[in-house]
Amino acid sequence: MQEILPGVWHWAAPNPKIGGALVCSCWLDEAGVLIDPLLPPEGLDWFARRPLPPSAVVLSNRHHYRDSAAVHEHFGCPVYAPAAGMHEFTHGEPVSGYAPGAALPGGLEAFAVGALSGDEGGLQLPGSDAIWLADTVVRSCVDPDGEIGFVPDFLMDDPQATKRGLLEAFARILERYGFQHLLLAHGLPLIGNGRAELERLVREGGRTAQNAF
């Protein structure tokens, strides 16, 4: 686990649901909020030792429930997911839906991305000049020189239309938010150059990320 920005912790862990590929999660120390949590090797005990224990879990899309149930059961905190993806939770999962623009625990602000799926979204992190993206931009979890890009075409229903929609969504995000850091649910964070790299992706018309899974 690494504190990538003041009070913002980031880590990667293997996700057995996608063949053990590494995925990323985030912890906001001052708010006690977990984003897209897959537990680190330190397990739940690491969070119990923080100044503020987990008070909420926020998912950036429905597929990132991951270890949310374990966090909820241990700490009793609520779990929030995009309202457009609530159809995923049919087994009594303790999940509440939120809409784009909603103010979430810890001061997170939700925004829609769409294109890849109806509930695909992102989060603006309070006071950290950063945003978090779910599955629309990915990057290697191990290669610090890896470029950001799209998921492979086979994960898109209509690749060409999806890519056009994503580029349009990224342009809107860049216009609305003045972030500099880009944090990803699939890939190493870009600290200091996240905005510039997302601008480059849009300017160049997009690309598929290499070695992201």
MDAnalysis code that builds the backbone (N, CA, C; Angstrom):
import MDAnalysis as mda
import numpy as np

u = mda.Universe.empty(639, n_residues=213, atom_resindex=np.repeat(np.arange(213), 3), trajectory=True)
u.add_TopologyAttr("name", ["N", "CA", "C"] * 213)
u.add_TopologyAttr("resid", np.arange(1, 214))
u.add_TopologyAttr("resname", ["MET", "GLN", "GLU", "ILE", "LEU", "PRO", "GLY", "VAL", "TRP", "HIS", "TRP", "ALA", "ALA", "PRO", "ASN", "PRO", "LYS", "ILE", "GLY", "GLY", "ALA", "LEU", "VAL", "CYS", "SER", "CYS", "TRP", "LEU", "ASP", "GLU", "ALA", "GLY", "VAL", "LEU", "ILE", "ASP", "PRO", "LEU", "LEU", "PRO", "PRO", "GLU", "GLY", "LEU", "ASP", "TRP", "PHE", "ALA", "ARG", "ARG", "PRO", "LEU", "PRO", "PRO", "SER", "ALA", "VAL", "VAL", "LEU", "SER", "ASN", "ARG", "HIS", "HIS", "TYR", "ARG", "ASP", "SER", "ALA", "ALA", "VAL", "HIS", "GLU", "HIS", "PHE", "GLY", "CYS", "PRO", "VAL", "TYR", "ALA", "PRO", "ALA", "ALA", "GLY", "MET", "HIS", "GLU", "PHE", "THR", "HIS", "GLY", "GLU", "PRO", "VAL", "SER", "GLY", "TYR", "ALA", "PRO", "GLY", "ALA", "ALA", "LEU", "PRO", "GLY", "GLY", "LEU", "GLU", "ALA", "PHE", "ALA", "VAL", "GLY", "ALA", "LEU", "SER", "GLY", "ASP", "GLU", "GLY", "GLY", "LEU", "GLN", "LEU", "PRO", "GLY", "SER", "ASP", "ALA", "ILE", "TRP", "LEU", "ALA", "ASP", "THR", "VAL", "VAL", "ARG", "SER", "CYS", "VAL", "ASP", "PRO", "ASP", "GLY", "GLU", "ILE", "GLY", "PHE", "VAL", "PRO", "ASP", "PHE", "LEU", "MET", "ASP", "ASP", "PRO", "GLN", "ALA", "THR", "LYS", "ARG", "GLY", "LEU", "LEU", "GLU", "ALA", "PHE", "ALA", "ARG", "ILE", "LEU", "GLU", "ARG", "TYR", "GLY", "PHE", "GLN", "HIS", "LEU", "LEU", "LEU", "ALA", "HIS", "GLY", "LEU", "PRO", "LEU", "ILE", "GLY", "ASN", "GLY", "ARG", "ALA", "GLU", "LEU", "GLU", "ARG", "LEU", "VAL", "ARG", "GLU", "GLY", "GLY", "ARG", "THR", "ALA", "GLN", "ASN", "ALA", "PHE"])
u.atoms.positions = np.array([
    [0.843, -1.184, 0.000],
    [0.000, 0.000, 0.000],
    [0.883, 1.240, 0.000],
    [0.434, 2.261, -0.718],
    [1.246, 3.459, -0.866],
    [0.364, 4.693, -0.714],
    [0.860, 5.664, 0.046],
    [0.170, 6.944, 0.158],
    [0.595, 7.790, -1.033],
    [-0.244, 7.853, -2.055],
    [0.132, 8.492, -3.306],
    [-0.102, 10.003, -3.279],
    [-1.021, 10.444, -2.433],
    [-1.311, 11.844, -2.195],
    [-1.614, 11.970, -0.711],
    [-1.520, 13.145, -0.125],
    [-1.797, 13.259, 1.312],
    [-3.157, 12.672, 1.688],
    [-3.132, 11.644, 2.518],
    [-4.362, 11.009, 2.977],
    [-5.019, 10.083, 1.982],
    [-4.405, 9.861, 0.822],
    [-4.972, 8.992, -0.223],
    [-4.039, 7.795, -0.400],
    [-4.540, 6.619, -0.046],
    [-3.757, 5.383, -0.132],
    [-4.243, 4.547, -1.308],
    [-3.311, 3.884, -1.975],
    [-3.611, 3.142, -3.195],
    [-2.868, 1.813, -3.159],
    [-3.495, 0.766, -3.663],
    [-2.825, -0.532, -3.730],
    [-3.436, -1.381, -4.833],
    [-2.684, -2.404, -5.229],
    [-3.150, -3.374, -6.218],
    [-3.170, -4.751, -5.587],
    [-4.149, -5.551, -5.969],
    [-4.285, -6.909, -5.450],
    [-4.883, -7.783, -6.542],
    [-4.559, -9.090, -6.546],
    [-5.098, -9.985, -7.576],
    [-6.577, -10.269, -7.365],
    [-7.336, -10.147, -8.428],
    [-8.778, -10.380, -8.370],
    [-9.084, -11.764, -8.947],
    [-9.497, -12.726, -8.115],
    [-9.741, -14.082, -8.613],
    [-10.879, -14.163, -9.618],
    [-11.767, -13.172, -9.625],
    [-12.899, -13.207, -10.546],
    [-12.502, -12.900, -11.980],
    [-11.321, -12.333, -12.166],
    [-10.857, -12.080, -13.537],
    [-9.486, -12.712, -13.729],
    [-9.372, -13.962, -13.261],
    [-8.176, -14.749, -13.495],
    [-6.963, -14.327, -12.703],
    [-7.170, -13.635, -11.595],
    [-6.051, -13.209, -10.773],
    [-5.354, -11.954, -11.256],
    [-5.926, -11.282, -12.245],
    [-5.326, -10.029, -12.710],
    [-5.345, -8.995, -11.599],
    [-4.327, -8.149, -11.578],
    [-4.263, -7.112, -10.555],
    [-5.293, -6.023, -10.823],
    [-5.963, -5.597, -9.763],
    [-6.868, -4.461, -9.816],
    [-6.527, -3.530, -8.663],
    [-7.010, -2.310, -8.724],
    [-6.603, -1.294, -7.761],
    [-7.775, -0.806, -6.920],
    [-7.433, -0.371, -5.721],
    [-8.395, 0.161, -4.770],
    [-7.807, 1.394, -4.109],
    [-8.666, 2.124, -3.392],
    [-8.254, 3.392, -2.814],
    [-8.880, 3.561, -1.431],
    [-8.132, 4.222, -0.551],
    [-8.599, 4.514, 0.803],
    [-8.369, 5.988, 1.089],
    [-9.411, 6.680, 1.566],
    [-9.321, 8.087, 1.946],
    [-9.235, 8.157, 3.462],
    [-8.060, 8.497, 3.964],
    [-7.764, 8.392, 5.384],
    [-8.633, 9.318, 6.226],
    [-8.783, 10.567, 5.813],
    [-9.496, 11.533, 6.634],
    [-10.991, 11.273, 6.668],
    [-11.509, 10.619, 5.639],
    [-12.944, 10.359, 5.562],
    [-13.316, 8.952, 5.995],
    [-12.349, 8.034, 5.996],
    [-12.667, 6.642, 6.295],
    [-13.483, 5.986, 5.198],
    [-13.165, 6.309, 3.943],
    [-13.934, 5.812, 2.795],
    [-13.051, 4.935, 1.925],
    [-13.580, 3.782, 1.546],
    [-12.935, 2.868, 0.609],
    [-13.585, 3.001, -0.761],
    [-12.757, 2.986, -1.805],
    [-13.252, 3.021, -3.180],
    [-12.888, 1.703, -3.851],
    [-13.890, 1.017, -4.377],
    [-13.702, -0.227, -5.138],
    [-12.783, -1.219, -4.417],
    [-13.118, -1.597, -3.190],
    [-12.128, -2.319, -2.373],
    [-11.966, -3.803, -2.680],
    [-10.729, -4.171, -2.976],
    [-10.272, -5.549, -2.886],
    [-9.215, -5.527, -1.787],
    [-9.370, -6.335, -0.769],
    [-8.530, -6.210, 0.412],
    [-7.051, -6.414, 0.093],
    [-6.197, -5.614, 0.708],
    [-4.754, -5.783, 0.538],
    [-4.262, -6.966, 1.359],
    [-2.992, -7.366, 1.211],
    [-2.471, -8.481, 2.006],
    [-2.614, -8.265, 3.511],
    [-2.577, -7.009, 3.949],
    [-2.712, -6.709, 5.380],
    [-4.114, -6.982, 5.908],
    [-5.086, -7.127, 5.012],
    [-6.452, -7.459, 5.388],
    [-7.179, -6.338, 6.105],
    [-8.256, -6.700, 6.768],
    [-9.097, -5.724, 7.446],
    [-8.390, -5.055, 8.613],
    [-7.406, -5.704, 9.191],
    [-6.725, -5.143, 10.350],
    [-6.056, -3.814, 10.031],
    [-5.570, -3.668, 8.800],
    [-4.911, -2.404, 8.446],
    [-5.875, -1.238, 8.613],
    [-7.116, -1.427, 8.176],
    [-8.103, -0.350, 8.266],
    [-8.544, -0.114, 9.705],
    [-8.595, -1.160, 10.486],
    [-8.976, -1.021, 11.883],
    [-7.968, -0.185, 12.666],
    [-6.735, -0.149, 12.190],
    [-5.693, 0.608, 12.883],
    [-5.606, 2.061, 12.435],
    [-6.379, 2.450, 11.448],
    [-6.336, 3.829, 10.990],
    [-7.001, 4.755, 12.010],
    [-6.676, 6.055, 11.983],
    [-7.294, 6.990, 12.936],
    [-8.820, 6.969, 12.884],
    [-9.357, 6.780, 11.669],
    [-10.804, 6.662, 11.489],
    [-11.080, 5.363, 10.758],
    [-11.847, 4.440, 11.345],
    [-12.130, 3.174, 10.656],
    [-13.081, 3.404, 9.483],
    [-13.235, 2.422, 8.611],
    [-14.123, 2.589, 7.463],
    [-15.534, 3.012, 7.857],
    [-16.005, 4.086, 7.213],
    [-17.356, 4.588, 7.451],
    [-18.249, 4.387, 6.236],
    [-17.653, 4.118, 5.068],
    [-18.440, 3.906, 3.851],
    [-17.569, 3.268, 2.781],
    [-18.228, 2.556, 1.875],
    [-17.606, 2.006, 0.673],
    [-18.319, 2.611, -0.528],
    [-17.565, 3.097, -1.500],
    [-18.144, 3.681, -2.705],
    [-17.598, 2.932, -3.913],
    [-18.500, 2.460, -4.769],
    [-18.127, 1.748, -5.994],
    [-18.281, 2.680, -7.191],
    [-17.337, 2.596, -8.120],
    [-17.426, 3.426, -9.322],
    [-18.219, 2.754, -10.437],
    [-18.438, 1.453, -10.348],
    [-19.437, 0.776, -11.168],
    [-19.855, -0.512, -10.457],
    [-20.845, -1.185, -10.989],
    [-21.436, -2.331, -10.292],
    [-20.489, -3.519, -10.205],
    [-19.521, -3.602, -11.111],
    [-18.613, -4.750, -11.135],
    [-17.558, -4.704, -10.040],
    [-17.464, -3.602, -9.323],
    [-16.374, -3.431, -8.363],
    [-16.806, -3.668, -6.919],
    [-17.807, -4.511, -6.737],
    [-18.243, -4.859, -5.379],
    [-17.109, -5.551, -4.610],
    [-16.386, -6.419, -5.278],
    [-15.150, -7.017, -4.778],
    [-15.306, -7.491, -3.329],
    [-14.536, -6.904, -2.377],
    [-14.594, -7.324, -0.974],
    [-15.467, -6.406, -0.123],
    [-16.413, -5.726, -0.770],
    [-17.279, -4.805, -0.029],
    [-18.059, -5.503, 1.069],
    [-18.496, -6.747, 0.819],
    [-19.288, -7.463, 1.833],
    [-18.474, -7.674, 3.104],
    [-17.196, -8.024, 2.952],
    [-16.359, -8.243, 4.125],
    [-16.174, -6.952, 4.914],
    [-16.004, -5.835, 4.210],
    [-15.850, -4.545, 4.886],
    [-17.142, -4.177, 5.611],
    [-18.269, -4.371, 4.937],
    [-19.565, -4.072, 5.558],
    [-19.799, -4.921, 6.801],
    [-19.534, -6.200, 6.696],
    [-19.788, -7.097, 7.821],
    [-18.891, -6.781, 9.020],
    [-17.653, -6.405, 8.749],
    [-16.701, -6.165, 9.843],
    [-16.908, -4.799, 10.500],
    [-17.171, -3.776, 9.673],
    [-17.241, -2.414, 10.202],
    [-18.656, -1.841, 10.237],
    [-19.618, -2.538, 9.603],
    [-20.989, -2.063, 9.609],
    [-21.232, -0.828, 8.772],
    [-20.363, -0.564, 7.801],
    [-20.502, 0.660, 7.014],
    [-21.333, 0.413, 5.755],
    [-22.024, 1.431, 5.261],
    [-22.836, 1.274, 4.053],
    [-21.984, 1.181, 2.796],
    [-22.597, 0.634, 1.749],
    [-21.953, 0.492, 0.445],
    [-22.811, 1.234, -0.577],
    [-22.176, 2.040, -1.411],
    [-22.873, 2.824, -2.423],
    [-22.375, 2.440, -3.810],
    [-23.317, 2.321, -4.756],
    [-22.991, 1.981, -6.144],
    [-23.864, 2.822, -7.071],
    [-23.437, 3.009, -8.326],
    [-24.265, 3.766, -9.265],
    [-25.666, 3.165, -9.391],
    [-26.673, 4.033, -9.336],
    [-28.062, 3.562, -9.384],
    [-28.347, 2.780, -10.654],
    [-27.679, 3.136, -11.759],
    [-27.919, 2.447, -13.026],
    [-27.437, 1.009, -13.004],
    [-26.638, 0.631, -12.018],
    [-26.142, -0.739, -11.936],
    [-26.744, -1.549, -10.814],
    [-27.803, -1.062, -10.204],
    [-28.361, -1.747, -9.044],
    [-28.978, -3.100, -9.378],
    [-29.255, -3.348, -10.668],
    [-29.802, -4.650, -11.055],
    [-28.819, -5.791, -10.800],
    [-27.549, -5.460, -10.590],
    [-26.524, -6.473, -10.324],
    [-26.692, -7.126, -8.955],
    [-27.307, -6.393, -8.030],
    [-27.315, -6.814, -6.630],
    [-28.670, -7.432, -6.284],
    [-28.753, -8.746, -6.457],
    [-30.027, -9.457, -6.280],
    [-29.987, -10.478, -5.148],
    [-28.910, -10.465, -4.367],
    [-28.759, -11.459, -3.309],
    [-28.676, -10.818, -1.925],
    [-29.345, -9.695, -1.785],
    [-29.385, -9.038, -0.490],
    [-28.141, -8.262, -0.132],
    [-27.323, -7.916, -1.114],
    [-26.133, -7.129, -0.828],
    [-26.546, -5.780, -0.225],
    [-25.785, -5.295, 0.747],
    [-26.151, -4.046, 1.432],
    [-25.735, -2.818, 0.634],
    [-26.347, -2.631, -0.531],
    [-25.913, -1.583, -1.453],
    [-27.036, -0.578, -1.673],
    [-26.685, 0.706, -1.637],
    [-27.606, 1.793, -1.962],
    [-27.143, 2.466, -3.246],
    [-28.094, 2.868, -4.077],
    [-27.747, 3.482, -5.349],
    [-27.551, 4.983, -5.246],
    [-26.673, 5.503, -6.098],
    [-26.493, 6.951, -6.178],
    [-26.534, 7.375, -7.644],
    [-26.906, 8.622, -7.861],
    [-27.013, 9.169, -9.207],
    [-25.805, 10.041, -9.524],
    [-25.492, 10.224, -10.811],
    [-24.425, 11.155, -11.168],
    [-24.692, 12.529, -10.558],
    [-23.646, 13.152, -10.080],
    [-23.779, 14.444, -9.429],
    [-24.019, 14.359, -7.940],
    [-24.247, 13.151, -7.450],
    [-24.517, 12.982, -6.027],
    [-23.283, 13.314, -5.197],
    [-23.541, 13.915, -4.031],
    [-22.487, 14.124, -3.043],
    [-22.445, 12.882, -2.164],
    [-21.324, 12.227, -2.140],
    [-21.176, 10.948, -1.463],
    [-20.349, 11.109, -0.191],
    [-20.298, 10.083, 0.657],
    [-19.489, 10.161, 1.875],
    [-18.047, 10.577, 1.570],
    [-17.489, 11.320, 2.505],
    [-16.120, 11.783, 2.343],
    [-15.960, 12.931, 1.378],
    [-17.076, 13.500, 0.893],
    [-16.996, 14.599, -0.049],
    [-16.772, 14.183, -1.482],
    [-16.824, 12.881, -1.772],
    [-16.698, 12.414, -3.152],
    [-17.865, 12.942, -3.988],
    [-17.577, 13.298, -5.223],
    [-18.616, 13.688, -6.171],
    [-18.637, 12.697, -7.324],
    [-19.801, 12.118, -7.571],
    [-19.939, 11.121, -8.633],
    [-20.237, 11.786, -9.973],
    [-19.656, 11.241, -11.035],
    [-20.007, 11.699, -12.378],
    [-20.143, 10.495, -13.297],
    [-20.943, 10.658, -14.331],
    [-21.190, 9.582, -15.290],
    [-20.146, 9.625, -16.400],
    [-19.784, 8.439, -16.878],
    [-18.953, 8.306, -18.072],
    [-19.760, 7.607, -19.161],
    [-20.406, 6.483, -18.798],
    [-21.234, 5.768, -19.754],
    [-20.418, 5.122, -20.854],
    [-21.053, 4.942, -22.016],
    [-20.453, 4.387, -23.244],
    [-20.077, 2.914, -23.084],
    [-19.202, 2.588, -22.142],
    [-18.815, 1.195, -21.944],
    [-19.953, 0.401, -21.322],
    [-20.670, 1.025, -20.387],
    [-21.875, 0.450, -19.789],
    [-22.684, 1.591, -19.193],
    [-23.943, 1.327, -18.911],
    [-24.813, 2.382, -18.421],
    [-24.428, 2.926, -17.062],
    [-23.749, 2.108, -16.257],
    [-23.385, 2.554, -14.910],
    [-21.912, 2.903, -14.785],
    [-21.215, 2.985, -15.885],
    [-19.791, 3.308, -15.845],
    [-19.593, 4.752, -15.397],
    [-18.775, 4.950, -14.388],
    [-18.638, 6.295, -13.856],
    [-17.272, 6.594, -13.299],
    [-17.228, 7.706, -12.578],
    [-16.003, 8.145, -11.940],
    [-16.324, 8.959, -10.712],
    [-15.278, 9.328, -9.986],
    [-15.428, 10.053, -8.731],
    [-14.392, 11.159, -8.664],
    [-14.827, 12.331, -8.245],
    [-13.882, 13.389, -7.931],
    [-13.534, 13.293, -6.458],
    [-12.242, 13.246, -6.153],
    [-11.798, 13.136, -4.781],
    [-11.666, 14.528, -4.177],
    [-12.200, 14.736, -2.987],
    [-12.178, 16.076, -2.399],
    [-10.780, 16.503, -1.975],
    [-10.418, 17.734, -2.296],
    [-9.196, 18.328, -1.799],
    [-7.908, 17.691, -2.260],
    [-7.951, 16.838, -3.282],
    [-6.736, 16.154, -3.708],
    [-6.396, 16.383, -5.178],
    [-7.211, 17.198, -5.881],
    [-6.922, 17.515, -7.276],
    [-6.864, 16.254, -8.127],
    [-7.745, 15.282, -7.811],
    [-7.691, 13.984, -8.478],
    [-9.082, 13.480, -8.801],
    [-9.157, 12.632, -9.838],
    [-10.373, 11.886, -10.128],
    [-10.037, 10.397, -10.184],
    [-11.078, 9.587, -10.008],
    [-10.982, 8.124, -10.063],
    [-11.880, 7.651, -11.193],
    [-11.370, 6.776, -12.060],
    [-12.159, 6.205, -13.141],
    [-12.282, 4.701, -12.969],
    [-13.437, 4.172, -13.353],
    [-13.736, 2.745, -13.159],
    [-13.037, 1.888, -14.214],
    [-13.699, 1.600, -15.334],
    [-13.160, 0.682, -16.338],
    [-12.904, 1.336, -17.688],
    [-13.171, 2.623, -17.816],
    [-13.099, 3.258, -19.136],
    [-11.677, 3.603, -19.540],
    [-10.787, 3.808, -18.587],
    [-9.366, 3.994, -18.864],
    [-8.616, 2.997, -17.994],
    [-7.706, 2.247, -18.596],
    [-6.940, 1.250, -17.854],
    [-5.458, 1.408, -18.184],
    [-4.641, 0.742, -17.355],
    [-3.193, 0.856, -17.491],
    [-2.561, -0.319, -16.766],
    [-1.338, -0.630, -17.075],
    [-0.637, -1.683, -16.342],
    [-0.575, -1.359, -14.852],
    [-0.706, -2.395, -14.030],
    [-0.578, -2.245, -12.585],
    [0.864, -2.419, -12.116],
    [1.771, -2.725, -13.036],
    [3.160, -2.984, -12.634],
    [4.176, -2.148, -13.415],
    [3.829, -1.686, -14.594],
    [4.767, -0.960, -15.441],
    [4.560, 0.544, -15.283],
    [5.474, 1.259, -14.613],
    [5.288, 2.695, -14.412],
    [5.338, 3.496, -15.705],
    [5.827, 2.890, -16.790],
    [5.877, 3.575, -18.073],
    [4.685, 3.221, -18.964],
    [3.777, 2.392, -18.464],
    [2.634, 1.978, -19.262],
    [1.705, 3.141, -19.576],
    [1.206, 3.166, -20.808],
    [0.286, 4.227, -21.225],
    [-1.146, 3.857, -20.860],
    [-1.957, 4.871, -20.635],
    [-3.378, 4.641, -20.438],
    [-4.039, 4.353, -21.780],
    [-5.159, 3.653, -21.722],
    [-5.899, 3.360, -22.939],
    [-7.203, 2.662, -22.625],
    [-7.878, 2.212, -23.668],
    [-9.147, 1.519, -23.523],
    [-8.932, 0.050, -23.182],
    [-9.974, -0.575, -22.657],
    [-9.970, -2.029, -22.507],
    [-10.000, -2.656, -23.909],
    [-9.651, -3.946, -24.034],
    [-9.675, -4.595, -25.351],
    [-11.058, -4.570, -25.995],
    [-11.074, -4.632, -27.316],
    [-12.324, -4.552, -28.071],
    [-13.317, -5.637, -27.668],
    [-12.826, -6.830, -27.287],
    [-13.771, -7.915, -26.989],
    [-14.598, -7.633, -25.746],
    [-14.223, -6.626, -24.958],
    [-15.011, -6.237, -23.792],
    [-16.037, -5.146, -24.122],
    [-16.137, -4.796, -25.394],
    [-17.087, -3.777, -25.838],
    [-18.112, -4.405, -26.769],
    [-19.379, -4.040, -26.609],
    [-20.424, -4.549, -27.490],
    [-20.254, -4.017, -28.915],
    [-19.937, -2.750, -29.031],
    [-19.730, -2.093, -30.329],
    [-18.485, -1.231, -30.188],
    [-17.301, -1.797, -30.469],
    [-16.051, -1.088, -30.167],
    [-15.953, 0.322, -30.734],
    [-16.295, 0.506, -31.986],
    [-16.125, 1.833, -32.585],
    [-17.050, 2.856, -31.927],
    [-18.306, 2.486, -31.724],
    [-19.246, 3.408, -31.083],
    [-18.860, 3.663, -29.630],
    [-18.405, 2.609, -28.956],
    [-18.001, 2.767, -27.555],
    [-16.820, 3.720, -27.439],
    [-15.835, 3.562, -28.299],
    [-14.653, 4.436, -28.234],
    [-15.019, 5.886, -28.530],
    [-15.899, 6.099, -29.489],
    [-16.337, 7.481, -29.764],
    [-17.030, 8.061, -28.534],
    [-17.886, 7.248, -27.921],
    [-18.596, 7.718, -26.738],
    [-17.660, 8.015, -25.580],
    [-16.629, 7.194, -25.417],
    [-15.662, 7.424, -24.333],
    [-14.865, 8.700, -24.574],
    [-14.419, 8.914, -25.792],
    [-13.661, 10.132, -26.083],
    [-14.510, 11.375, -25.838],
    [-15.779, 11.315, -26.175],
    [-16.678, 12.440, -25.904],
    [-16.849, 12.644, -24.402],
    [-16.970, 11.544, -23.674],
    [-17.122, 11.641, -22.223],
    [-15.868, 12.221, -21.579],
    [-14.695, 11.780, -22.029],
    [-13.455, 12.301, -21.459],
    [-13.312, 13.795, -21.732],
    [-13.724, 14.232, -22.931],
    [-13.659, 15.662, -23.246],
    [-14.539, 16.452, -22.288],
    [-15.721, 15.919, -21.973],
    [-16.604, 16.609, -21.019],
    [-15.983, 16.651, -19.627],
    [-15.360, 15.550, -19.217],
    [-14.737, 15.487, -17.893],
    [-13.584, 16.489, -17.806],
    [-12.782, 16.567, -18.842],
    [-11.663, 17.501, -18.858],
    [-12.151, 18.948, -18.810],
    [-13.267, 19.205, -19.444],
    [-13.814, 20.558, -19.436],
    [-14.370, 20.930, -18.067],
    [-14.967, 19.951, -17.391],
    [-15.650, 20.253, -16.129],
    [-14.715, 20.263, -14.938],
    [-13.754, 19.341, -14.889],
    [-12.932, 19.164, -13.692],
    [-11.494, 19.619, -13.938],
    [-10.944, 20.318, -12.953],
    [-9.585, 20.842, -13.073],
    [-8.541, 19.970, -12.420],
    [-8.706, 18.669, -12.475],
    [-7.793, 17.734, -11.819],
    [-6.427, 17.685, -12.507],
    [-5.431, 17.206, -11.751],
    [-4.106, 16.931, -12.301],
    [-3.713, 15.460, -12.166],
    [-4.319, 14.758, -11.203],
    [-3.962, 13.369, -10.914],
    [-5.083, 12.449, -11.389],
    [-4.720, 11.325, -11.981],
    [-5.692, 10.366, -12.505],
    [-5.485, 9.023, -11.812],
    [-6.498, 8.587, -11.069],
    [-6.456, 7.319, -10.333],
    [-7.388, 6.337, -11.018],
    [-6.953, 5.081, -11.106],
    [-7.661, 4.095, -11.903],
    [-7.964, 2.842, -11.105],
    [-9.125, 2.260, -11.361],
    [-9.462, 0.971, -10.759],
    [-8.683, -0.167, -11.403],
    [-8.106, 0.099, -12.569],
    [-7.286, -0.890, -13.274],
    [-6.024, -0.204, -13.769],
    [-5.041, -0.061, -12.909],
    [-3.774, 0.492, -13.353],
    [-3.131, 1.418, -12.356],
    [-1.824, 1.597, -12.501],
    [-1.081, 2.506, -11.647],
    [-1.609, 3.932, -11.799],
    [-1.630, 4.685, -10.718],
    [-2.103, 6.070, -10.807],
    [-1.104, 6.956, -11.541],
    [-1.613, 8.017, -12.124],
    [-0.771, 9.024, -12.751],
    [-0.818, 10.264, -11.863],
    [0.270, 10.516, -11.157],
    [0.334, 11.612, -10.213],
    [1.084, 12.781, -10.854],
    [0.381, 13.874, -11.002],
    [0.969, 15.074, -11.590],
    [0.743, 15.201, -13.080],
    [0.607, 14.073, -13.784],
    [0.455, 14.120, -15.246],
    [-0.823, 13.438, -15.730],
    [-1.750, 13.167, -14.825],
    [-2.967, 12.458, -15.220],
    [-3.812, 13.240, -16.204],
    [-3.972, 14.529, -15.943],
    [-4.763, 15.350, -16.864],
    [-4.104, 15.401, -18.236],
    [-2.797, 15.626, -18.242],
    [-2.084, 15.724, -19.515],
    [-2.198, 14.438, -20.322],
    [-2.139, 13.295, -19.645],
    [-2.228, 12.014, -20.360],
    [-3.632, 11.748, -20.876],
    [-4.646, 12.154, -20.116],
    [-6.016, 11.980, -20.607],
    [-6.268, 12.922, -21.781],
    [-5.740, 14.127, -21.707],
    [-5.854, 15.053, -22.843],
    [-5.185, 14.468, -24.080],
    [-4.039, 13.857, -23.897],
    [-3.326, 13.259, -25.035],
    [-4.114, 12.103, -25.629],
    [-4.724, 11.290, -24.761],
    [-5.542, 10.181, -25.250],
    [-6.675, 10.682, -26.129],
    [-7.322, 11.747, -25.700],
    [-8.428, 12.317, -26.477],
    [-7.892, 12.925, -27.769],
    [-6.822, 13.672, -27.663],
    [-6.258, 14.360, -28.833],
    [-5.821, 13.378, -29.916],
    [-5.295, 12.220, -29.484],
    [-4.804, 11.230, -30.445],
    [-5.882, 10.258, -30.906],
    [-7.103, 10.430, -30.426],
    [-8.194, 9.590, -30.876],
    [-8.300, 8.256, -30.177],
    [-7.587, 8.092, -29.059],
    [-7.694, 6.872, -28.255],
    [-6.746, 5.776, -28.693],
    [-6.578, 4.801, -27.810],
    [-5.751, 3.628, -28.073],
    [-6.185, 2.532, -27.105],
    [-5.862, 1.300, -27.428],
    [-6.085, 0.194, -26.500],
    [-4.872, 0.066, -25.605],
    [-5.105, -0.045, -24.292],
    [-4.002, -0.190, -23.353],
    [-3.323, -1.536, -23.539],
    [-2.019, -1.548, -23.318],
    [-1.237, -2.781, -23.445],
    [-0.871, -3.302, -22.049],
    [-0.948, -4.621, -21.891],
    [-0.523, -5.285, -20.652],
    [-1.246, -4.759, -19.416],
    [-2.538, -4.446, -19.590],
    [-3.310, -3.918, -18.476],
    [-3.995, -5.020, -17.674],
    [-4.062, -6.241, -18.243],
    [-4.759, -7.333, -17.544],
    [-3.861, -8.572, -17.546],
])
